Amino acid sequence: MENDSPDFDGSPLLDHLRLLGLGAENDGKSPAEVVDALGLDALLDAAFGDAQEIAAVFRTALVHYGLAAAAVGAELRPCPAPGKLGTLMPEAAMPSDPASAVVIAVLDEALPIARPALNTHLASLWAMGASPRGAVPFGAEVTGTDMAALPAAAAHLRGASGLYGALGINDIRTPTGRRMHGVRSHGASVMDLAASNLGDQHPVIGVGFPAEVVEDTSGALLPFFILCGVLYTAARTRALSAQIGKSCGSADLALPAVLNISYGVLSGPKDGSDPMSRALDALCAADRPAITGLGPVHVVWPMGNGRQAQSHAVVGPKTGPLSLHLLPDDRTPSYVSLRTEAPADGSFELRAGLRLPGDTGWTYTPAHPAPGTRVDLTLRDGSIVRAYCLRETPAGAPARDMILLAFGPTATRDPSETPLPAGCWTIWAETAGEVELFVQRDDSIDGLRSGGRQARFGHASYRRFDDAGREIERDPDPVASPIRRARSVNAYATGRDAWRVGGSFDRDGSVVPYSGLGTIGVPRPSEGDVLAPSDRSRALGGVPVKSFFGGAGLRESGTSVAAPQIARALATAMTELYCPKSGDWPDRAALKAELANRAPPGDPQTRN
């Protein structure tokens, strides 16, 4: 066991970036310095204006995740001097009824803005991984005005590839550019469901994440870029309000926005205490301070697809050890977090023990480490697992002690590196009270080959299937195993004001067995605030979506495709329930009631 905490800055993120080979040029900078170097204060001002309380919450969150900005290095080409924002939408594309218009924003990767069903009412796109262009801190910005000018300026272009090339977001040399050449992309499916053929009442804003960030299976990088995307959406919604208001003579126009973010991770505090959730709650709260040009904001998340992933467990002093299955041919790190309430005296009592597959000897983290300590655990075969001992201090809740265990890959193409043994490890949590354990997500979205394979817990008492071979979809009462399906919810989707969307079968409306569950016994429904189809039926998976190019039809499954259906329905419901006389938008309760009364569009193949 080697304790090298003097070289550790208190955050596992920088170590994780080094493992990914990202951000080496930013080593030595503090998170605040990294954020300052990108000039994000200008984006904060554009997003919130005089609402300094909200800006401060967002800046705190950006700094918290700031080391992720180290990924915005030479390959992602930050803009040294962002240009000036021009007109976003041509006059002909503006909403027919500006007072009740609602912006739909899709934050995803590889967004198909060349598709006519989407680009007719595009306000702007931030392609974060493209060559520098426009009034953004890094990457490229494309506005609806840019799109409208292309046919006359570049009549020789053929198809979508030529369009993306002319806009500078189709560079095959970049990882992001590669995603603009496939048959499908996660972003294409999501954007099609959220914003295709919506008519002229809903301007569309897109944020395309860098492929390097989406490929990171741990999710450690995404919160920073999500926050930047939310800032961008707020800033451009305000700019759009000013432009449309000037055109129609309404100086106080404040467009609302619905943001769909179809991403998630399995591990996290899951109580809304993380900085990203607190920032989004500050923006989405019904009683937030007024922001000129920005109406109500709703953020839509999927519930996640990990109910049966065996990624969550709760153990006590008498539970005993769990098995931890590290799969063969896993080419990415795997992470396990252990959390427990910190003792009243401030000591760090939580310990973790590990045992190799087929071994009988244990290796433990040190007793009573100082919070912020990094320890390399050397196991009996010489394998090394890195342990981070951290203290979380959520606002308004007791402090928590956490140990994050980082396991290296079980396969590598580098002959100089020794992979960890694959197989059935054993993990032990030691403390006076209950310990909650999560395995982090390690599988990729479709089309991104990260090489990650999902680790999982095991215990003799856990049953996934009943005697008839059917999946057991909920934990029995009383709970019979330390491995739980409850709280398999997407860790990003746990803020107070987030809309959490679960997946259902289009055939009968029942919840799909993979859709994540929230905490049982709290006021919010454990299966999600609202459901939308993510599969046609138990026999046929997926819902119809369009391919990245052309009009070919595909089927995509998962709560990632349930969420944009609700984002679309929310925008439509807000327009329909808007009160022109008072200028009031419907509140959350009214929207939830309206969604409950609406039948989802459904799968055409389901109808007889």
C-alpha positions in Angstrom: 0.0 0.0 0.0 1.4 3.3 -1.0 0.0 6.6 0.2 0.8 9.4 -2.3 -1.6 12.0 -1.0 1.0 14.8 -1.2 0.7 14.7 -5.0 -3.1 14.6 -4.9 -5.2 17.7 -5.3 -8.3 16.3 -3.6 -10.2 15.5 -6.9 -10.1 12.2 -8.8 -11.0 14.0 -12.0 -7.5 15.1 -12.9 -6.2 11.6 -12.4 -9.0 10.4 -14.6 -8.1 12.9 -17.3 -4.6 11.7 -17.3 -5.8 8.1 -17.7 -7.7 9.3 -20.8 -4.7 11.2 -22.1 -6.6 14.5 -22.1 -5.7 17.9 -20.8 -2.0 17.4 -20.1 -1.3 21.0 -21.2 -3.6 22.2 -18.3 -1.8 20.4 -15.5 -0.9 22.6 -12.7 -3.8 25.0 -13.2 -6.5 25.2 -10.5 -10.1 24.6 -11.6 -10.9 28.3 -11.3 -7.9 29.1 -13.5 -9.0 26.6 -16.1 -12.5 28.1 -16.2 -11.2 31.7 -16.3 -8.9 30.7 -19.3 -12.0 29.8 -21.3 -13.6 33.2 -20.7 -16.9 31.7 -19.4 -17.8 34.9 -17.5 -19.0 36.4 -20.8 -21.3 33.4 -21.3 -22.6 33.8 -17.7 -23.4 37.4 -18.3 -25.1 36.6 -21.6 -27.2 33.9 -19.9 -28.2 35.7 -16.7 -27.6 39.4 -17.0 -28.3 41.0 -13.6 -29.4 37.8 -11.9 -26.1 37.5 -10.1 -27.4 35.0 -7.5 -28.0 32.4 -10.2 -24.8 33.3 -12.0 -22.9 32.7 -8.8 -24.4 29.2 -8.3 -23.5 28.3 -11.9 -20.0 29.7 -11.6 -19.5 27.6 -8.4 -20.6 24.5 -10.2 -18.4 25.3 -13.2 -15.4 25.6 -10.9 -16.3 22.4 -9.1 -16.1 20.5 -12.4 -13.5 22.9 -13.9 -10.8 20.3 -14.4 -13.0 18.7 -17.0 -12.3 21.8 -19.1 -8.8 20.4 -19.4 -10.3 18.2 -22.1 -10.8 21.3 -24.2 -7.2 21.3 -25.3 -5.4 21.6 -28.6 -7.6 18.9 -30.3 -10.8 20.7 -29.4 -9.4 24.1 -30.4 -10.8 26.8 -28.0 -11.6 30.1 -29.6 -9.0 32.6 -28.8 -11.3 35.6 -29.5 -14.9 34.7 -29.9 -16.7 36.7 -32.6 -19.7 38.9 -32.1 -23.2 37.4 -32.1 -25.3 38.3 -35.1 -28.9 37.7 -36.0 -30.0 34.2 -35.0 -33.0 33.6 -37.2 -34.2 34.9 -40.5 -37.5 36.8 -40.5 -39.3 34.1 -42.3 -38.5 31.5 -39.7 -39.8 33.4 -36.7 -42.7 32.0 -34.6 -46.1 32.9 -35.9 -47.2 33.8 -32.4 -44.1 35.1 -30.6 -45.9 35.6 -27.2 -46.6 31.9 -26.8 -43.4 30.5 -28.5 -41.3 28.0 -26.5 -37.7 27.2 -27.3 -36.8 23.5 -27.5 -33.1 22.8 -26.8 -31.4 19.5 -27.4 -28.1 18.9 -25.7 -26.5 15.8 -27.2 -23.9 14.8 -29.7 -23.8 14.7 -33.5 -27.0 16.7 -34.1 -28.4 16.4 -37.7 -29.2 20.1 -38.3 -29.1 19.6 -42.1 -32.3 17.7 -42.0 -35.1 20.0 -43.4 -37.5 18.9 -40.7 -35.2 20.3 -38.1 -33.3 23.3 -39.7 -36.3 25.3 -40.8 -36.6 26.8 -37.4 -33.1 26.4 -36.1 -32.0 29.4 -34.0 -28.5 28.2 -33.2 -26.2 25.3 -32.7 -23.0 25.1 -30.6 -20.8 22.3 -32.0 -18.4 22.2 -29.1 -15.8 20.0 -30.8 -15.6 21.7 -34.2 -13.1 24.3 -35.5 -13.4 27.8 -34.0 -16.2 29.8 -35.3 -18.7 32.3 -33.9 -19.5 33.9 -30.5 -18.7 30.8 -28.3 -15.7 30.1 -26.0 -14.6 27.0 -27.9 -15.9 25.0 -30.9 -18.2 26.5 -33.5 -21.6 28.2 -33.6 -24.0 28.0 -36.5 -27.1 30.1 -36.5 -30.3 29.8 -38.4 -29.2 32.9 -40.4 -26.1 31.0 -41.4 -28.1 28.1 -42.5 -30.5 30.2 -44.6 -27.6 31.9 -46.4 -26.0 28.7 -47.5 -28.1 27.7 -50.6 -27.3 31.0 -52.3 -23.7 31.1 -51.2 -22.9 27.5 -51.9 -25.2 26.2 -54.6 -22.7 23.6 -55.6 -23.1 21.6 -52.3 -24.6 18.2 -52.5 -26.5 16.8 -49.6 -25.9 17.0 -45.9 -22.2 16.2 -45.9 -21.5 19.2 -48.1 -23.7 21.4 -45.9 -21.8 20.3 -42.7 -18.5 20.8 -44.5 -19.4 24.4 -45.5 -20.4 25.1 -41.9 -17.1 23.8 -40.6 -18.6 21.0 -38.4 -17.8 18.1 -40.7 -14.1 17.8 -40.2 -13.2 14.1 -40.6 -9.9 14.7 -38.8 -11.6 15.4 -35.5 -13.3 12.8 -33.3 -16.5 14.9 -33.5 -16.3 15.0 -37.3 -16.3 11.2 -37.4 -19.7 11.2 -35.8 -21.1 13.3 -38.7 -20.6 10.4 -41.1 -22.5 7.4 -39.6 -25.9 6.0 -40.3 -27.1 6.9 -36.8 -26.1 8.9 -33.8 -27.6 9.3 -30.3 -28.2 13.0 -31.0 -30.0 12.3 -34.3 -32.5 10.0 -32.6 -33.1 12.4 -29.7 -33.4 15.5 -31.9 -35.8 13.8 -34.3 -38.1 12.9 -31.5 -37.8 16.3 -29.7 -38.0 18.7 -32.6 -38.8 17.3 -36.1 -41.8 18.7 -37.9 -42.9 20.9 -35.0 -44.4 23.7 -37.1 -43.3 27.3 -36.7 -44.0 27.9 -33.0 -40.9 26.4 -31.4 -37.4 27.8 -32.3 -34.8 25.1 -31.9 -31.4 25.4 -30.2 -28.8 22.6 -30.3 -25.7 21.9 -28.3 -23.4 19.2 -29.6 -21.0 17.7 -27.0 -17.4 16.8 -28.1 -17.2 13.1 -28.9 -14.2 12.7 -26.5 -16.5 13.8 -23.6 -19.4 11.5 -24.6 -17.0 8.5 -25.1 -15.9 8.9 -21.4 -18.0 6.1 -19.9 -17.5 7.3 -16.3 -19.4 10.5 -17.0 -16.8 12.5 -15.1 -16.4 15.0 -17.9 -20.0 15.6 -18.9 -21.4 17.9 -16.1 -19.0 20.7 -17.1 -20.1 20.6 -20.7 -23.8 20.2 -19.7 -23.5 23.3 -17.6 -21.9 25.2 -20.5 -24.7 24.0 -22.8 -27.4 25.2 -20.4 -25.6 28.6 -20.2 -25.5 28.8 -23.9 -29.2 27.9 -24.2 -30.2 30.6 -21.7 -28.0 33.1 -23.5 -29.3 32.4 -26.9 -32.9 32.3 -25.7 -32.5 35.8 -24.3 -30.9 36.9 -27.6 -33.8 35.4 -29.5 -36.3 37.1 -27.2 -34.6 40.4 -28.0 -34.6 39.8 -31.7 -38.2 38.5 -32.0 -39.4 41.2 -29.6 -37.9 43.9 -31.7 -39.4 42.5 -34.8 -42.9 42.3 -33.4 -42.8 45.4 -31.2 -42.8 43.5 -27.8 -39.9 44.9 -25.8 -40.5 42.7 -22.8 -40.7 39.3 -24.6 -39.2 36.5 -22.5 -39.3 33.2 -24.2 -39.4 30.0 -22.1 -37.2 27.0 -22.8 -37.4 23.2 -22.5 -34.1 21.5 -22.5 -33.6 17.8 -23.2 -30.5 16.1 -21.9 -30.6 12.4 -22.6 -27.5 11.3 -20.7 -26.9 9.8 -17.3 -24.6 7.9 -15.0 -25.3 5.1 -12.5 -23.3 6.4 -9.5 -23.6 9.6 -7.5 -25.2 11.0 -4.4 -28.7 10.9 -6.0 -30.2 13.5 -3.7 -29.9 16.7 -5.7 -26.9 17.8 -3.6 -24.4 17.7 -6.5 -23.4 21.1 -7.8 -24.9 20.6 -11.3 -28.3 19.7 -9.8 -28.2 22.7 -7.5 -27.4 25.0 -10.4 -30.2 23.6 -12.6 -32.6 23.9 -9.7 -31.7 27.5 -9.2 -32.5 28.2 -12.9 -35.7 26.1 -13.1 -37.2 27.1 -9.7 -40.7 28.6 -10.1 -39.7 31.5 -7.7 -36.3 32.3 -9.2 -35.5 36.0 -9.8 -36.7 37.4 -13.1 -34.2 37.3 -15.9 -34.7 39.7 -18.8 -35.7 37.8 -21.9 -35.9 34.4 -20.3 -39.1 32.8 -19.2 -39.6 29.6 -17.3 -37.0 26.9 -17.9 -37.7 23.1 -17.8 -34.9 20.5 -17.9 -35.9 17.0 -19.0 -33.8 13.9 -18.1 -34.2 10.2 -18.7 -34.6 7.9 -15.7 -31.7 5.8 -17.0 -31.5 2.2 -18.1 -29.8 0.5 -15.1 -32.6 -1.1 -13.0 -31.2 -4.6 -13.7 -27.5 -3.6 -13.9 -26.8 -4.7 -10.3 -25.0 -1.4 -9.8 -26.5 -0.5 -6.4 -26.2 -2.1 -3.0 -26.8 -1.1 0.6 -24.8 -3.0 3.3 -24.7 -2.8 7.1 -22.3 -4.1 9.7 -23.7 -7.6 9.5 -24.3 -7.9 5.8 -21.0 -9.4 4.8 -19.0 -9.0 1.6 -20.4 -8.6 -1.9 -18.9 -10.0 -5.1 -17.7 -7.5 -7.7 -17.6 -8.8 -11.2 -15.0 -7.1 -13.4 -15.6 -8.4 -17.0 -12.9 -9.6 -19.3 -11.8 -7.4 -22.3 -12.8 -4.2 -20.4 -10.4 -1.6 -21.9 -11.5 1.3 -19.7 -11.3 2.0 -15.9 -14.1 0.8 -13.7 -15.2 2.8 -10.6 -17.0 1.8 -7.4 -18.2 4.4 -4.8 -19.0 3.8 -1.1 -20.8 6.4 0.9 -21.9 6.7 4.5 -22.9 9.4 6.9 -19.8 11.0 8.5 -19.4 10.5 12.3 -20.4 13.4 14.6 -16.8 13.8 15.8 -15.6 14.4 12.2 -13.4 11.3 12.0 -13.2 9.2 8.8 -14.3 5.7 9.9 -15.3 4.2 6.5 -13.0 1.5 5.2 -13.1 -0.7 2.1 -11.6 -4.1 1.6 -10.8 -5.9 -1.6 -10.0 -9.6 -2.4 -8.7 -10.8 -5.7 -10.6 -13.5 -7.7 -9.8 -16.9 -6.2 -7.8 -15.4 -3.3 -8.4 -15.5 0.4 -6.4 -12.5 1.6 -7.8 -9.0 2.0 -6.3 -5.6 1.3 -7.9 -2.6 3.1 -7.9 1.1 2.8 -6.2 2.8 5.7 -8.0 3.4 9.0 -9.0 7.1 9.7 -7.5 8.7 6.6 -7.6 12.5 6.2 -10.3 13.5 3.7 -8.7 14.2 0.4 -6.2 11.3 0.6 -5.3 9.2 -2.4 -4.0 5.7 -1.7 -2.7 3.0 -4.0 -3.8 -0.3 -2.7 -1.3 -3.0 -3.7 -3.0 -6.4 -3.8 -1.4 -9.7 -3.2 -0.6 -10.4 -6.9 0.9 -6.9 -7.3 -2.2 -5.4 -8.9 -2.9 -1.8 -7.9 -6.3 -0.3 -7.2 -6.5 3.4 -6.5 -8.6 4.6 -3.6 -9.8 8.2 -3.0 -11.0 9.1 0.5 -13.3 12.1 0.2 -15.8 14.0 2.3 -19.0 15.4 0.7 -20.7 18.3 2.4 -24.1 18.7 0.8 -26.0 21.9 1.7 -28.6 21.3 4.4 -27.7 17.7 4.9 -25.2 15.7 7.1 -21.7 15.3 5.8 -20.9 12.1 4.0 -17.7 10.1 3.8 -16.9 8.5 0.4 -14.3 6.1 -0.9 -14.0 6.0 -4.6 -12.2 2.8 -5.9 -10.7 3.1 -9.4 -10.0 -0.2 -11.1 -7.8 -0.3 -14.2 -8.7 -2.1 -17.4 -8.8 -5.8 -17.6 -7.4 -5.8 -21.1 -4.9 -3.5 -22.9 -3.3 -3.3 -26.3 -0.1 -2.0 -24.7 2.3 -4.9 -23.9 4.1 -2.7 -21.4 0.9 -2.5 -19.2 -0.4 -5.2 -17.0 -4.2 -5.4 -16.9 -6.1 -6.2 -13.7 -7.4 -9.7 -13.3 -11.0 -10.2 -14.6 -13.4 -12.2 -12.7 -15.3 -12.3 -9.4 -13.6 -10.0 -6.9 -14.9 -9.5 -3.4 -15.6 -6.1 -1.8 -16.2 -5.3 1.9 -17.4 -2.1 3.5 -16.6 -1.5 7.1 -18.2 1.2 9.3 -20.7 1.5 12.1 -23.7 2.4 10.0 -25.2 1.7 6.6 -23.0 2.1 3.5 -24.4 2.7 0.0 -22.4 1.4 -2.9 -22.7 2.2 -6.6 -20.8 0.8 -9.6 -20.3 3.6 -12.2 -21.5 3.2 -15.7 -19.0 1.7 -18.1 -20.9 1.0 -21.3 -21.1 3.3 -24.3 -24.0 4.8 -26.3 -24.6 3.2 -29.6 -21.8 3.8 -32.1 -19.1 5.0 -29.7 -16.7 2.1 -29.2 -15.0 3.0 -25.9 -14.2 -0.6 -25.0 -15.9 -0.3 -21.7 -17.8 -3.3 -20.2 -20.2 -2.9 -17.3 -19.0 -4.2 -13.9 -21.7 -5.4 -11.4 -22.2 -6.5 -7.9 -23.3 -10.0 -6.9 -24.8 -11.7 -3.8 -26.2 -15.1 -3.2 -29.6 -13.6 -2.1 -30.1 -11.6 -5.3 -32.6 -13.0 -7.8 -33.0 -11.3 -11.2 -35.6 -13.7 -12.5 -38.6 -15.5 -10.9 -39.3 -19.2 -11.2 -41.1 -18.7 -14.5 -38.1 -16.9 -16.0 -39.6 -13.4 -15.9 -37.5 -10.4 -14.7 -38.3 -9.3 -11.2 -38.9 -5.6 -11.7 -39.1 -4.4 -8.1 -37.4 -5.2 -4.9 -39.5 -7.4 -2.7 -40.9 -6.0 0.5 -39.1 -6.6 2.8 -35.9 -6.3 0.8 -34.2 -9.7 0.6 -30.8 -8.7 -0.8 -28.3 -5.9 -0.3 -28.4 -5.4 -4.1 -31.2 -3.0 -4.9 -33.2 -2.0 -7.9 -34.5 1.1 -6.1 -32.3 4.2 -6.6 -31.0 2.9 -9.9 -32.2 6.2 -11.3 -29.9 8.3 -13.4 -27.7 10.3 -11.0 -27.9 13.4 -13.1 -31.8 13.4 -12.8 -32.1 13.9 -9.1 -32.6 17.7 -8.8 -35.7 19.1 -7.2 -37.0 20.7 -10.3 -35.9 18.3 -13.0 -38.4 16.3 -15.1 -37.5 12.6 -14.8 -38.9 10.5 -17.7 -39.3 6.8 -17.4 -39.7 4.3 -20.2 -42.9 2.4 -21.0 -44.2 -0.1 -23.5 -46.2 1.6 -26.2 -48.5 -1.4 -26.4 -49.9 -1.2 -22.8 -48.2 1.8 -21.1 -46.5 -0.4 -18.4 -43.0 0.5 -17.3 -40.1 -1.2 -19.1 -38.0 -3.4 -16.8 -34.8 -1.6 -17.5 -36.0 1.9 -16.7 -34.3 3.2 -13.5 -36.2 3.6 -10.3 -35.9 6.5 -7.8 -36.1 6.4 -4.0 -39.1 4.4 -2.7 -41.4 6.2 -0.3 -40.8 9.8 -1.2 -43.4 12.2 -2.7 -42.1 11.8 -6.3 -43.1 8.6 -8.2 -40.2 6.1 -8.1 -40.7 5.2 -11.7 -40.4 8.8 -12.9 -42.4 12.0 -12.9 -43.9 11.0 -16.3 -43.6 8.1 -18.7 -43.1 7.9 -22.5 -42.7 4.9 -24.8 -39.2 3.5 -25.2 -40.2 0.1 -26.7 -43.1 -1.0 -28.8 -43.8 -4.0 -26.7 -42.1 -6.8 -24.9 -41.7 -8.6 -28.2 -40.4 -5.6 -30.3 -37.9 -3.2 -28.8 -37.4 0.5 -29.6 -39.4 3.3 -31.1 -39.2 4.7 -34.7 -36.5 7.4 -35.3 -34.8 8.8 -38.4 -31.3 7.9 -39.4 -28.6 10.6 -39.4 -28.7 11.0 -43.2 -31.8 11.0 -45.3 -35.2 9.6 -44.3 -34.3 6.0 -43.5 -36.2 4.6 -40.4 -34.5 3.0 -37.4 -35.6 1.8 -34.0 -34.0 3.0 -30.9 -34.6 1.8 -27.3 -34.0 3.2 -23.8 -35.1 6.1 -21.7 -33.0 8.4 -23.8 -35.7 8.2 -26.5 -38.5 8.5 -23.9 -37.3 11.9 -22.6 -37.4 13.9 -25.9 -41.0 12.9 -26.4 -41.8 14.5 -23.1 -39.7 17.6 -23.9 -41.7 18.0 -27.1 -45.0 17.5 -25.3 -44.0 20.0 -22.6 -43.3 22.7 -25.2 -46.6 22.0 -26.9 -48.5 22.0 -23.6 -46.9 25.3 -22.5 -48.0 27.0 -25.7 -51.5 25.7 -25.5 -51.9 26.6 -21.8 -50.3 30.0 -22.1 -52.6 32.8 -20.9 -52.3 35.8 -23.3 -54.4 38.0 -21.0 -52.1 37.7 -18.0 -49.0 36.6 -19.7 -48.7 33.7 -17.3 -47.2 30.3 -18.2 -48.6 27.1 -16.7 -46.9 25.9 -13.5 -45.5 22.4 -13.0 -48.7 21.0 -11.5 -50.7 22.2 -14.5 -48.2 20.8 -16.9 -48.0 17.4 -15.2 -51.8 17.2 -15.2 -51.9 18.1 -18.9 -49.2 15.4 -19.7 -51.2 12.8 -17.8 -54.2 13.5 -20.1 -52.2 13.3 -23.3 -51.7 10.1 -25.1 -48.1 9.9 -26.4 -47.7 9.9 -30.3 -47.0 6.2 -30.2 -45.5 3.8 -32.6 -47.4 3.6 -35.9 -46.7 -0.1 -36.0 -48.6 -0.5 -32.8 -51.9 0.7 -34.2 -54.2 -1.8 -35.7 
